[in-house]
Amino acid sequence: MCRTSCQGYSEPNSGSDLASLSTRAVLDGDEWVINGQKIWTSSAKSAHWMFCLVRSEPDAPKHHGISFLLLSMKTEGLDVRPLKTMTGESFFNEVFFTDARVPKDQIVGQRGEGWAIANAILKHERDGLGDPDVTLSRLNALTDLMKEETVNGQRIMDNPIYRDRLMALQGEIMALRFNDLRLLSANIKKEQLPLATMIVKLQGTELRHKLEGLAIDVLGEHGILYEDSPHLRNEGTWQNDYMWFLGLIIGGGTNQIQKNIISERGLGMPREPRNK
């Protein structure tokens, strides 16, 4: 039987600054008692399990006071509420914890080690959000669309402005694919390329958003149609993905935060001033 999971990371006041999360877990005998709220939890309504970040050490520095717990979505005290997005779907959810009890042995690692574990998982998530092979497949579909769509009897592909925009996207995708091959080679050699890894999510999501946006421009007035219009092209996937990737520019660690990480950790630039 297939088992799915969701991740309980973000909170209403802890998104970009995830380490400030406030969902509490207090050990009571052989159980953790959890109280708090998570938000933007993908697939929480259908998932069987959640891996959840909780503050278990309230007196420790914020990055060292977080633990990583596994819990069943049937746990008493969990309330999952779907959130409708601008795509019209309810893929994301709010999750409320009210004295939810979880066996104490359902902790991954040790108490206070949750931040390191979560960052390892986020690395794989961010890599997946910027998959250059999927983007290349989407570019090929866009190329076909530009050969099919016409304006005043002229193919869009024969319009130099649109063709230049397509070629610019093609160049960016080639660069992203070469970076992906560099990461593959480094992985085979067991080498670390932190800067090359950091740019994948940033470049990949922004590139997909631009690509889907060009498709909407190519469609002209059909590009503004949505949902169940009988005149939709490609079942509305261009419009849906355009808005979906706008969301992914924010999700999985906002691209603005990604730029800070790249500049500070990848390029060694001075840290962003913090409010005291």
N, C-alpha and C positions, 0 to 999 in steps of 0.2 A: 504494500500500500504506500502510495506517495505521501510524504510528509513535507509540508511547507513551513517556512518560518518568516518572521518579520523582525525588523530591528527597532527597538525602542530607544532612540537617541535624542532627537530634537524635542525641545519643550517650548512653550510660548515665550519664555524669556531667555532661552538658551538655544540659539540656533547657530550663528556664526561663532559665538563664544560658548561652545558646547561644554567646556570644562566647568562652567558656572551652573550646571544643572542642579536642580533642587529636589527632584524626586528622592524620597528618603527610604532607606531600608534599615530596619532595626532588628537585631537578632533577639528573638524571644524563644528561649529554649532551643528546640530543634528546627525552628522555622524563622525565615525572614518575613517581617511584616512591612509591606510596601504601601506608601501613600504618596500621591502626586499625580502628574499628568504628562503624557507624551503627545506630540502632534506631528503631522505629516508622516504618519506611520504607514508605509506602503503595504497593501494587501493584508492589513490587520484583521479585516472582516472575514477573510477566508483562510488565514494562516492557522496552523495547528500549534505552533510554538513562537515564542518571542525571545530574542536575546536582548537584554535590557541593561542599560547603564543606570546605576543608582548611587546615591551618596550614602555610603555606609560608615564613613569616618568623618563626622562633621567638624572635628577639631584639626584635621590634617589640612595642608595646603590643597587648593582645589583640585589640582591634577593628581594628587596622591590619595584623595579621599573617595575615589570612585571604584565601585566593584561591578563585575560583569555577571549577571544572573541569567539563568535559563528558566522559563516558566511556560506552563501550558496556557493556551488562550481560553481554556475552560475553567481556569482558576476563579474561585469565588471572589468577588470584589473587583473584577475587571468589567469595565463598561466601554465598549467600542462604538464610536459614533462616526459614520462616514462623512467626508467633506467633498462637496461637489466642486470640481475645478472648472476652469474656463473652457476645457474641452467638452464639458457636459457629463463627464464620467466621475465616478466616486472611487478613484484608485487609492486616495489618501484617506487617513482616518485620525481622529483623536482617540486616545486611550486614557481612561481615568482609572486610578488605583485607589481603592478605599479599603484599607486594612486587608489587602490581598496577602495571603500567606503562601510562602514557597519553601519547600524543604531546604535546610541549610546546606546540604551537599550539592545543590544545583547552582553552584558557583563555579565559574571558569577561572582557573588560576587561584591566586590568593586574594584576601581582602586588600583593597587599595590598588590592585594591579589592573583594574578595568580599563584605564585610559590607554595603556600600551596595547592591550588586546584590541580595543575598538579601533585604534589607529591602523593596526595591521589589516583589519577587515575593510576599513574605509579605503585603503590603498587599492585593494582589488576592485572595490565598487567603482572608484573613480576611473581606473583603467578601463572597465567595461563600458562606461558612459561615453568614451571617446573612441570606440572601435573603428579604425580606419577602413577595414574591409567592408563593414556594413555601409559606411559612408560612400565608398567607391561604388557599391551596388546601387546606392541611391543616385549617385551622379550619372550612372549609365541610364537609369530610368528617366532622369531629367533630360539627358541628351536626346533620348527617343522622343520625349514630349516636345522638345524644341523643333524636332524634325516634322512633327505632326501638326502642331498648332500654326495657324496662319493669321496674318493681319493684312487686309486688303489684297488677298491673293498671294502674299509673300510669306514664305516660311519664316518663323521666328529665328531659326538657325542662320538664315541669310541676313539677318539684321546685325550689323557690326557691333552695336552697343550691347545687345544681349549676348552675342558670341564672345565678346571680350570678358564679360562678367563670368560666363561659363569657364573660359580658359583660366581666369584668375582662381576660381574655385578648384579647378583641376590641379593647378600648381600647388595649392595649399594641401590638397589631399595627397599628392605625391610626397610632399615633405613630411606629412604625418605618417604615411606608410613607411618611409625610410627611417623615421624615428622609431617606429614599431619594430622594424627589422634590427635596428641597433640594440633595442631593449632585449629582443630575442637572443641575439648573439651574446650579450652581456650575461643573460640568464644561463645560457649554456656554459659559459666560462666561469660562472659563479662570481661575476663582477657586479659592483654597484654603480648605477648611473642615476643618482638622485634627481639631478636637474632634468634629464630626459624623461624621467617618470612623472615629475611634477607637472609638466606642460600638457600631458595627454588629455586630462579632463577639461582644462581650460580651452585648449585649441579645438578639441573634438566637439564639444557642445556648441561653441560659438560658430564653428564651421557648418555643422548641421543646420543650425538656425538660419544662417545665410543661404544655404543651399535650398532649404524649403521655401524661404522667402523669394528666391529667384523664380522658383516654380510657380508661386502664386502670381508674380508679376507676369510671367509668360502666359498664364491662363486668362489674364485680363479680367473682364467682368465676372467670368466664371470663378475666379480666384477668391472672391468674397463670399461665395456660397458655402453653406455648412449644413451639417446634420443630414436631413432626409430630402434635400432638394433633388428633383428628378434630373437636373442638369449638371450634377456633380461629375467631375472627371476623376477617374481612379478612386472612386468611392470616398472622396474627400480626404485621402491620406495626406496630401500635401498640406492642407489647412490644419489637420489634426496634429501632424508632426511639427509644424511650425510653432504651434502653441505649446506642444509637449516639450520641445527643446528650449523654449523660453523658460519653462519651469525648471528644466535640468540645469540651466545656467545658474539658477539659485540653489537647486537641490544638490545633495551630495557634497556640500561645502561650497558656498557661493564663489563665483569666479572672482569677485573682488577680494575675498579672503585668499583664494588661490594665488592671486597676484602678489599679495603680501608674503605668502609662504615662499613663492619662487624668488622674490627679491631678497628676503632675509636669510632663508636657509639654503637656497640654491646659488645665489649670486653674492652672498655675504654683505649685502647693503645694510646700512643702519636700521635698527628696529623702529617700527612705527611708534611714535610717542603714545604712552598710555596715560589715561587719567588716573590721578592718585586719589 
